[in-house]
Amino acid sequence: MVIDMHTHTFPEKIAGKVLDKLATAANSTYFADGTNEGLRGAMDEAGVDYAVLMPVATNSQQYEKINKKAFILNEQGEENGLFSFAAIHPDNSNFKEILNEAARNGVKGIKLHPVYQETEFDDIRYMRLIDYACSLGLMITVHAGYDVGYPGDRKAAPEHILPVLNTVKPEKMILAHMGGWRFWDEVEEQIAGRDVYLDTSYSLGRITSYAAPRTPQDSAQMSREQFLRIVKKHGADKILFGSDSPWSSQKTSLEDLESIGLSDIELSQIKGENARILLGL
Ligand SMILES: [Zn+2]
């Protein structure tokens, strides 16, 4: 079974515009049209059985609309292959209510994005909502590291992540982008081996430019050697396949992972087995 634990789609009416805006800001092209249907098509092409959407609330009001959609999507998740995490913003003082409602509606986890949410990850507002999410058995996926669209914006670096691991000790937290996009030396040293999941999204291969040309250095993701070292040190049982579709091709992301030199057992854990257990499928 193949499960993509990190994908994005947008409301059909605005998907085109949103993709163009984000792709321009990040100078990183897209590989699906940003709709649920487009993602389904990409999944069929890549042989992905399930994909989990990671919506982000960029202000304290957005959770309502996003989560209503997530609840509806999840009702048919087993049949149509798409699940969605819920969104929440650190400014939400009603976080208990939001998380209770998410759990009641069968949502498996929440997505946080310190850069988009303009809050350092070790902020007390994140800590308390993560602690409460854990008490409800929810997974927590957090964007980790820099964001390609916000160069140098440091809010989800290892120095912000480690206090959360040490203080809150979340059981089912997932650090996106192999623990911290473009913080991979620090991840290898300080985070690999800790009790946390890493997703593989937007970490292997090359970044394909959207607007301006990119230099080879600017297009670089993590090296295959470092990826392998981190997998060995961290343990394949705590690594989850993610593509960040539409920002990477699911098919290419899978091919990159499959050709990197992992054993069959490690591959099957990363490609779906770990996620299957977490999602209870
Ligand atoms: Zn993402």
Residues whose N, C-alpha, C, O or C-beta is under 5 A from the ligand:
A	BS01	ZN	D244
